[in-house]
Amino acid sequence: AEVALAGCGSSSTPAGGTAATGGSTTSGASSSASATSAAPATEASGDAAAFLSAALTKATAPGQTAKMVATAAGQTMAFEMETGTPQKMSGTMTLKGQEIKLVFVDNVMYMGGIPGMDKLPGAKKWLSIDPKSTDPMSKAMGVAMSASMSQMQTAAADMVAKSTVTDKGTEDVDGVQTRHVQIVVPKAVLIEQTKKAVEAMSAALPADALKTALATIEKAYPSDSTQDYFIDPSTSLPLKAIQQTTVDGKPAVMTLKYTWGVSVSIVKPAPAEVISFGELMSQAGG
């Protein structure tokens, strides 16, 4: 899960071997999780656990650039990212046929393509959520993003330490012989980490909202999570990850593919095209 977080910059939540082929991951989502490895599996290898932990840590360390494509149940995310404090990212999400544009720069989230944005006065094309704003949504989002970033690496190491790790041998990913490591994360660990993330936001959430969020976490994880990582031994970075997820309330498999070390262009929208969430709420209320 932590590699996906690195791509998305969110606790909800990370490109293929080349930018041109990164989008063709749908077939991998249905088949790669059970693909036959070139070498026999070695159960619970300490070396495999250390190798995976190092890869997850490196994927979130400052100074990395990458392109990422994720697919699940016909929905797609494609992002460029630059890790750091804070990280930067830009890309698109396709949700129920609607393409949403996202840019995250200087701790501010910009969202474009939202239905109805074209009807706003002043030709505003982007909605900004700035943690420095005073409206409740912006403050809550700011705390959430900050908590997600600060927990990312410690959560990765904790997850590996408390899970069952299996070395599944080697597998070709876009011409690279990767090391395939599978991790089964216990339901209890998923619940524990999610509760920590929610509790980190407690100062920005109303008491009843915090209570409701904590009460629903256990239902969000009906079972343990199986995650497969395909890591390039020469760089110690994952080229592909396959994870269980939920789309529209139904179980699904998400496939993520990465291209590391590529040139990225992450530019925030022109100020004249941006309306803040606080301004939007003010217009709606008056």
Solvent accessible surface area in square Angstrom, and as a share of the most:
residue,aa,sasa,rsa
1,A,35,0.27
2,E,6,0.03
3,V,0,0.00
4,A,3,0.02
5,L,21,0.10
6,A,0,0.00
7,G,0,0.00
8,C,12,0.07
9,G,2,0.02
10,S,32,0.20
11,S,65,0.42
12,S,104,0.67
13,T,25,0.15
14,P,0,0.00
15,A,2,0.01
16,G,0,0.00
17,G,27,0.26
18,T,69,0.40
19,A,68,0.53
20,A,99,0.77
21,T,61,0.36
22,G,0,0.00
23,G,48,0.46
24,S,84,0.54
25,T,2,0.01
26,T,92,0.54
27,S,83,0.54
28,G,14,0.13
29,A,14,0.11
30,S,97,0.63
31,S,62,0.40
32,S,11,0.07
33,A,44,0.34
34,S,97,0.62
35,A,35,0.27
36,T,132,0.77
37,S,25,0.16
38,A,85,0.66
39,A,42,0.33
40,P,121,0.76
41,A,53,0.41
42,T,75,0.44
43,E,127,0.57
44,A,68,0.53
45,S,22,0.14
46,G,58,0.56
47,D,92,0.48
48,A,0,0.00
49,A,24,0.19
50,A,64,0.50
51,F,37,0.15
52,L,0,0.00
53,S,26,0.17
54,A,54,0.42
55,A,1,0.01
56,L,1,0.01
57,T,50,0.29
58,K,76,0.32
59,A,0,0.00
60,T,16,0.09
61,A,28,0.21
62,P,94,0.59
63,G,68,0.65
64,Q,32,0.14
65,T,34,0.20
66,A,0,0.00
67,K,53,0.22
68,M,1,0.00
69,V,18,0.10
70,A,2,0.01
71,T,9,0.05
72,A,10,0.08
73,A,72,0.56
74,G,71,0.68
75,Q,34,0.15
76,T,49,0.29
77,M,31,0.14
78,A,39,0.30
79,F,7,0.03
80,E,40,0.18
81,M,0,0.00
82,E,65,0.29
83,T,7,0.04
84,G,26,0.25
85,T,132,0.77
86,P,52,0.32
87,Q,6,0.03
88,K,74,0.31
89,M,3,0.01
90,S,19,0.12
91,G,19,0.19
92,T,41,0.24
93,M,43,0.19
94,T,44,0.25
95,L,73,0.36
96,K,162,0.69
97,G,74,0.72
98,Q,77,0.34
99,E,90,0.40
100,I,18,0.09
101,K,95,0.40
102,L,16,0.08
103,V,11,0.06
104,F,2,0.01
105,V,14,0.08
106,D,81,0.42
107,N,59,0.30
108,V,16,0.09
109,M,19,0.08
110,Y,23,0.09
111,M,53,0.24
112,G,1,0.01
113,G,35,0.34
114,I,44,0.22
115,P,95,0.60
116,G,38,0.36
117,M,13,0.06
118,D,122,0.63
119,K,165,0.70
120,L,33,0.17
121,P,85,0.53
122,G,61,0.58
123,A,78,0.61
124,K,51,0.21
125,K,119,0.50
126,W,37,0.13
127,L,13,0.07
128,S,10,0.06
129,I,10,0.05
130,D,36,0.19
131,P,38,0.24
132,K,167,0.71
133,S,31,0.20
134,T,121,0.70
135,D,21,0.11
136,P,104,0.66
137,M,86,0.39
138,S,0,0.00
139,K,99,0.42
140,A,17,0.13
141,M,58,0.26
142,G,8,0.08
143,V,48,0.28
144,A,21,0.16
145,M,9,0.04
146,S,67,0.43
147,A,11,0.08
148,S,7,0.05
149,M,46,0.20
150,S,83,0.53
151,Q,49,0.22
152,M,11,0.05
153,Q,66,0.29
154,T,98,0.57
155,A,18,0.14
156,A,1,0.00
157,A,48,0.37
158,D,37,0.19
159,M,2,0.01
160,V,9,0.05
161,A,86,0.67
162,K,88,0.37
163,S,20,0.13
164,T,72,0.42
165,V,5,0.03
166,T,13,0.08
167,D,23,0.12
168,K,53,0.23
169,G,7,0.07
170,T,52,0.30
171,E,26,0.12
172,D,84,0.43
173,V,6,0.03
174,D,69,0.36
175,G,65,0.62
176,V,49,0.28
177,Q,102,0.45
178,T,0,0.00
179,R,45,0.17
180,H,1,0.00
181,V,0,0.00
182,Q,32,0.14
183,I,0,0.00
184,V,48,0.28
185,V,0,0.00
186,P,43,0.27
187,K,71,0.30
188,A,73,0.57
189,V,11,0.06
190,L,21,0.11
191,I,18,0.09
192,E,60,0.27
193,Q,30,0.13
194,T,35,0.21
195,K,62,0.26
196,K,105,0.44
197,A,17,0.13
198,V,16,0.09
199,E,88,0.40
200,A,43,0.34
201,M,37,0.17
202,S,45,0.29
203,A,103,0.80
204,A,24,0.19
205,L,44,0.22
206,P,85,0.54
207,A,87,0.67
208,D,101,0.52
209,A,38,0.30
210,L,36,0.18
211,K,158,0.67
212,T,83,0.48
213,A,31,0.24
214,L,46,0.23
215,A,69,0.54
216,T,68,0.40
217,I,8,0.04
218,E,91,0.41
219,K,170,0.72
220,A,62,0.48
221,Y,58,0.22
222,P,111,0.70
223,S,66,0.42
224,D,67,0.35
225,S,12,0.07
226,T,41,0.24
227,Q,4,0.02
228,D,1,0.01
229,Y,1,0.00
230,F,0,0.00
231,I,1,0.00
232,D,18,0.10
233,P,75,0.47
234,S,100,0.65
235,T,56,0.33
236,S,35,0.23
237,L,9,0.05
238,P,1,0.00
239,L,20,0.10
240,K,18,0.08
241,A,0,0.00
242,I,4,0.02
243,Q,10,0.05
244,Q,91,0.40
245,T,43,0.25
246,T,84,0.49
247,V,23,0.13
248,D,96,0.50
249,G,68,0.65
250,K,141,0.60
251,P,128,0.80
252,A,18,0.14
253,V,58,0.33
254,M,22,0.10
255,T,0,0.00
256,L,0,0.00
257,K,21,0.09
258,Y,0,0.00
259,T,19,0.11
260,W,37,0.13
261,G,64,0.62
262,V,42,0.24
263,S,103,0.67
264,V,33,0.19
265,S,82,0.53
266,I,27,0.14
267,V,112,0.65
268,K,100,0.43
269,P,17,0.10
270,A,53,0.41
271,P,119,0.75
272,A,77,0.59
273,E,55,0.25
274,V,23,0.13
275,I,3,0.01
276,S,27,0.18
277,F,34,0.14
278,G,23,0.23
279,E,94,0.42
280,L,35,0.18
281,M,91,0.41
282,S,79,0.51
283,Q,89,0.40
284,A,83,0.65
285,G,73,0.70
286,G,100,0.96
